[in-house]
Amino acid sequence: MSWLTSFPQINDGTLRDLKKVIDEGFRNFTRSYGDLIEGFFSPLQHLLSWSEKLLTSTPWPIILLVVAALAWGASRNIRIVIGSVVTLVLIGMFGMWTDTMKTVSMILASTLLSILIGLPLGILMSRSQRMQSALNPVLDVMQTMPSFVYLIPVVMLLGIGRVPGLIAVVIYALPPMIRLTNLGIRQVDNEVLEAADAFGSSRWQKLIKAELPLALPTIMAGINQTIMMALAMVVIASMIGVQGLGQPVLKAISNQYFTLGLFNGFAIVGIAILFDRISQSWGKRLQKHREASHG
Amino acid sequence: MADPIGIEIRDLYKIFGPNPAQYVDAVRRGMTKGELQSKHHHVLGLRDINISIPPGSIQVIMGLSGSGKSTLIRHINRLIEPTAGEIVIEGQNVVEMSPQALREFRRHKTAMVFQKFALLPHRTVLDNAAYGLEVQGVAEAERYRTAMRWIERVGLKGFEKNYPSQLSGGMQQRVGLARALANDAPILLMDEAYSALDPLIRYDMQTVLLDLQKEVRKTIVFITHDLDEALRIGDRIALLRDGSVIQQGSAQDIVLRPADDYVANFVQHVDRGRVLKVGAVMLPPNGAATVAIAADATLADALHLMATHQVQGLRVEEAGREVGHLPFQTAIDAYTGPSDKAAA
């Protein structure tokens, strides 16, 4: 009865050969196209170096002022402004200023990239049922595949550094942007779209003047989710050489430095809350017209 | 102001489902809505619609929900594609227009008002009213000037910087009306435009429309399920049931000569005194009566006039000339209608 208790599997030899063929195939691919692909991603390298340099070399009082101004501009809420400034001041006092700036620059770059890729894909997805059925499983894989698994080919192709880290973060943080853009556009009131059509809008006019503005609250929620997920990847990205708050955490894990881990962990939480409050209140302010002052 | 243009709807059929073209012939040969649905799982939207709408008139299309009236009005600017038939406007068949031609047609020939207003919530009243002109590519200063004129005309001056959510339903529909009128299109499509408003506001908006129509003389297609509304504003009325036109004619025709029991049932609770015009029920002139009344006065006015002057008949005049006379008995008979005989 042993055939019932042990699952009938492909025999070991075949399985070994299969793995070998795939591994070797990918290695050959890496060898012949690695440079080309690295060249293709080099603009990202420049973007990342530039934004990191900008944030780390700007004097800290200016950064504090800019953050305060952004918080005020986005929320018009003095409590959010004070909260943001206090968070950053505490981070700085505990000696994590430079690491935090590196992480923030990484998050900004990956969010920007996610929006640039996710918005058009989300729009395409909302346009056709076929596109939706094709993209959905891909997004499922992106969200559930353990990140270490796709770190392997990324590192094989691009080595260790900021760009592979950025790609890993974007793979993980992109799905909510695409999904929520798609959802937001699909939820737009059909009668408003009919009105846009009835007045002779072109497809582009309809998208720009009706669909995107009406989908904006959902799209903003997508951006917010993307930022949060990018922050969640900070520690994992540090394993392939991304500098910032993740590296001290990694060090703390391997050496059991409890306090070091705790401080850096709180710094990540702090900037997560800061990003979240600023982006959410900005999203709300964009929707000011929805506040009905009339029954 | 653009000259009014007419609309010819000919042999229009609409079947909903995956394979509509396949069943048009069967429906033409008389397959019923129920049969189509149970046997072939297709829904019959419209059957053999023929309506000819003269330039500058108000055509009401009325029916209960599910009768196909909203489907019908969406064929005129082709928001819905017909399964068969044609819609001819200025010698052009809308059904055969290319996407570009259709867009131009929608921009310049038609404007639409929607039941739930369908305003853009992120735009101010002014930007909503200017939407049609913006899509046409009219310069900002000019489109704001035109939009502002119509905002004032529909009574919303001072609200142009507000957002739709800050306005009541009636005011929002005024914005919808201003948006449609700002386009200066000769055809105005109104899809249950007033159904979402409460009765007093609805009456108010009907008055706004009738007043405007005296000025702008558009060809208006007005959808409603409210008979009183239909009788009040329609020059001509088409009654729709299960996707077919069961009667069309003037308000007088429909009240005085209902085509079948369904229509008769529909009109039986109408206030005939306010709907029927003296001209529609009068007898030939006899030169006897002394008190005069206009032919387009209502029956209620006529009875009131007889009562105040204590006379048994009226002289009916049109432009100062006698065109008929109205005895008291005729007026009363028309007023009470056939429901008398039904009761007897």
HADDOCK unambig.tbl for C-alpha pairs under 7 A between the chains (distance, minus, plus):
assign (segid A and resid 191 and name CA) (segid B and resid 118 and name CA) 5.56 0.50 0.50
assign (segid A and resid 192 and name CA) (segid B and resid 118 and name CA) 4.48 0.50 0.50
assign (segid A and resid 192 and name CA) (segid B and resid 119 and name CA) 6.44 0.50 0.50
assign (segid A and resid 192 and name CA) (segid B and resid 120 and name CA) 6.86 0.50 0.50
assign (segid A and resid 195 and name CA) (segid B and resid 118 and name CA) 6.29 0.50 0.50
assign (segid A and resid 198 and name CA) (segid B and resid 77 and name CA) 6.93 0.50 0.50
assign (segid A and resid 198 and name CA) (segid B and resid 106 and name CA) 5.98 0.50 0.50
assign (segid A and resid 198 and name CA) (segid B and resid 111 and name CA) 6.84 0.50 0.50
assign (segid A and resid 198 and name CA) (segid B and resid 112 and name CA) 6.50 0.50 0.50
assign (segid A and resid 199 and name CA) (segid B and resid 106 and name CA) 5.62 0.50 0.50
assign (segid A and resid 199 and name CA) (segid B and resid 107 and name CA) 5.30 0.50 0.50
assign (segid A and resid 199 and name CA) (segid B and resid 111 and name CA) 6.35 0.50 0.50
assign (segid A and resid 199 and name CA) (segid B and resid 132 and name CA) 5.40 0.50 0.50
assign (segid A and resid 200 and name CA) (segid B and resid 103 and name CA) 4.67 0.50 0.50
assign (segid A and resid 200 and name CA) (segid B and resid 104 and name CA) 6.64 0.50 0.50
assign (segid A and resid 200 and name CA) (segid B and resid 106 and name CA) 4.90 0.50 0.50
assign (segid A and resid 200 and name CA) (segid B and resid 107 and name CA) 4.74 0.50 0.50
assign (segid A and resid 200 and name CA) (segid B and resid 135 and name CA) 6.95 0.50 0.50
assign (segid A and resid 201 and name CA) (segid B and resid 135 and name CA) 5.76 0.50 0.50
assign (segid A and resid 210 and name CA) (segid B and resid 120 and name CA) 6.94 0.50 0.50
assign (segid A and resid 289 and name CA) (segid B and resid 121 and name CA) 6.95 0.50 0.50
assign (segid A and resid 289 and name CA) (segid B and resid 122 and name CA) 6.09 0.50 0.50
assign (segid A and resid 289 and name CA) (segid B and resid 163 and name CA) 5.91 0.50 0.50
assign (segid A and resid 289 and name CA) (segid B and resid 165 and name CA) 6.88 0.50 0.50
assign (segid A and resid 290 and name CA) (segid B and resid 165 and name CA) 6.06 0.50 0.50
assign (segid A and resid 291 and name CA) (segid B and resid 165 and name CA) 6.92 0.50 0.50
assign (segid A and resid 292 and name CA) (segid B and resid 165 and name CA) 4.89 0.50 0.50
assign (segid A and resid 292 and name CA) (segid B and resid 166 and name CA) 5.09 0.50 0.50
assign (segid A and resid 293 and name CA) (segid B and resid 166 and name CA) 5.00 0.50 0.50
assign (segid A and resid 294 and name CA) (segid B and resid 165 and name CA) 6.96 0.50 0.50
assign (segid A and resid 294 and name CA) (segid B and resid 166 and name CA) 5.06 0.50 0.50
assign (segid A and resid 294 and name CA) (segid B and resid 167 and name CA) 5.86 0.50 0.50
assign (segid A and resid 294 and name CA) (segid B and resid 168 and name CA) 6.23 0.50 0.50
assign (segid A and resid 295 and name CA) (segid B and resid 168 and name CA) 6.57 0.50 0.50
